[in-house]
Amino acid sequence: MWALDTNVLVRYLAQDDARQSALATRLIEQQLSAAEPAFICLVILLETAWVMESRYAADAAVVTDILADLLDTAAFEVQEAPAVRTAFARYVRGGVDLHECLIVALAQQRKATVLTFDSKAARRLGMQVLR
């Protein structure tokens, strides 16, 4: 099994560097499979979303569409995939950051309430403000 770094995943998704994109595409489309998948950890997923938003001006709907496809591809094993799906569903509605949605989704899997000082996030995501 391989684990992909953000730059490999971004080169594959963005196809913005001829040499690196070709290498990433060959790896992902010809070498990876359900029997030999690549692991994508939560940090890489969040970094990829950030790069897509900040460098490529992708909005939440575009980021969610692209990254949700990774969850449905047998060649990828995405860490905490059920929580990621839940986070995407909240994130695409707007007004919140993906990392906040993921924090809440992971906490809910563990039947935990997220404590925060961010009243806006608490209101939008069901966190509890620490007072």
C-alpha positions as CSV (number, residue, x, y, z in Angstrom):
1,M,0.0,0.0,0.0
2,W,1.1,3.5,-0.7
3,A,0.1,6.7,1.1
4,L,-0.3,9.8,-1.1
5,D,1.0,13.2,-0.2
6,T,-1.0,16.3,-1.0
7,N,1.1,17.4,-3.9
8,V,0.6,14.0,-5.7
9,L,-3.1,14.2,-5.2
10,V,-3.3,17.8,-6.3
11,R,-1.2,17.2,-9.4
12,Y,-3.6,14.4,-10.3
13,L,-6.8,16.4,-9.7
14,A,-5.6,19.7,-11.1
15,Q,-3.5,18.4,-14.1
16,D,-1.6,21.6,-13.9
17,D,2.0,20.4,-14.2
18,A,2.8,18.3,-17.3
19,R,5.5,16.1,-15.8
20,Q,4.2,15.7,-12.3
21,S,0.6,15.3,-13.4
22,A,1.6,12.6,-15.8
23,L,3.4,10.7,-13.1
24,A,0.5,11.1,-10.6
25,T,-2.0,10.0,-13.3
26,R,0.1,6.9,-14.3
27,L,0.3,5.9,-10.6
28,I,-3.3,6.4,-9.8
29,E,-4.9,5.1,-13.0
30,Q,-2.5,2.3,-13.8
31,Q,-0.9,1.1,-10.7
32,L,-3.5,1.5,-7.9
33,S,-6.4,-0.8,-7.5
34,A,-8.7,-2.3,-4.9
35,A,-6.1,-4.9,-4.2
36,E,-3.3,-2.3,-4.0
37,P,-5.0,1.0,-2.9
38,A,-3.4,4.3,-1.8
39,F,-4.1,5.5,1.7
40,I,-5.4,9.1,2.0
41,C,-5.2,10.4,5.6
42,L,-7.4,13.2,6.9
43,V,-4.5,15.7,6.9
44,I,-4.0,15.1,3.2
45,L,-7.7,15.4,2.5
46,L,-7.9,18.7,4.3
47,E,-4.7,20.1,2.7
48,T,-6.0,19.1,-0.7
49,A,-9.3,20.9,0.0
50,W,-7.4,24.0,1.1
51,V,-5.2,24.0,-2.0
52,M,-8.2,23.7,-4.3
53,E,-10.0,26.6,-2.5
54,S,-7.0,28.9,-2.2
55,R,-5.1,28.2,-5.4
56,Y,-7.8,27.1,-7.8
57,A,-10.7,29.2,-6.4
58,A,-12.9,26.1,-6.0
59,D,-16.0,26.6,-3.9
60,A,-17.4,24.1,-1.4
61,A,-19.6,22.3,-4.0
62,V,-16.7,21.7,-6.4
63,V,-14.3,20.6,-3.6
64,T,-16.9,18.2,-2.3
65,D,-17.7,16.8,-5.7
66,I,-14.1,16.1,-6.5
67,L,-13.1,14.8,-3.1
68,A,-16.3,12.7,-2.7
69,D,-15.2,10.8,-5.8
70,L,-12.1,9.6,-3.9
71,L,-14.4,7.9,-1.4
72,D,-16.1,6.0,-4.1
73,T,-12.9,4.9,-5.9
74,A,-11.6,1.4,-5.0
75,A,-8.0,2.6,-5.6
76,F,-8.2,4.9,-2.5
77,E,-8.6,4.1,1.2
78,V,-9.7,7.3,2.8
79,Q,-9.2,7.5,6.6
80,E,-12.5,7.8,8.5
81,A,-14.5,7.7,5.3
82,P,-18.0,7.7,7.0
83,A,-17.1,10.8,9.0
84,V,-15.7,12.4,5.8
85,R,-19.0,11.8,4.0
86,T,-20.9,13.4,6.9
87,A,-18.5,16.4,6.9
88,F,-18.9,16.9,3.1
89,A,-22.7,16.9,3.5
90,R,-22.4,19.8,6.0
91,Y,-19.6,21.6,4.2
92,V,-21.4,21.8,0.9
93,R,-24.3,23.7,2.6
94,G,-21.8,26.6,3.1
95,G,-20.9,28.9,5.9
96,V,-18.5,26.6,7.6
97,D,-15.0,25.2,7.0
98,L,-14.4,21.6,6.0
99,H,-12.1,21.1,9.0
100,E,-14.8,22.2,11.4
101,C,-17.3,19.9,9.8
102,L,-14.8,17.0,10.1
103,I,-14.1,17.8,13.7
104,V,-17.8,17.6,14.5
105,A,-18.4,14.4,12.4
106,L,-15.5,12.6,14.1
107,A,-16.7,13.7,17.6
108,Q,-20.2,12.5,16.8
109,Q,-19.0,9.1,15.8
110,R,-17.6,8.9,19.4
111,K,-20.8,10.4,20.9
112,A,-18.8,13.4,22.0
113,T,-19.8,17.1,21.9
114,V,-17.2,19.6,20.6
115,L,-16.4,22.5,22.9
116,T,-15.4,25.7,21.3
117,F,-15.1,29.4,21.9
118,D,-16.4,30.0,18.3
119,S,-20.1,30.9,18.8
120,K,-20.7,31.0,15.0
121,A,-19.3,27.5,14.5
122,A,-21.3,26.3,17.6
123,R,-24.5,27.7,16.1
124,R,-24.0,26.3,12.6
125,L,-22.6,22.9,13.5
126,G,-24.1,22.0,16.9
127,M,-20.9,22.6,18.9
128,Q,-21.2,23.8,22.5
129,V,-19.6,27.2,23.5
130,L,-17.4,26.8,26.5
131,R,-18.3,29.5,29.0
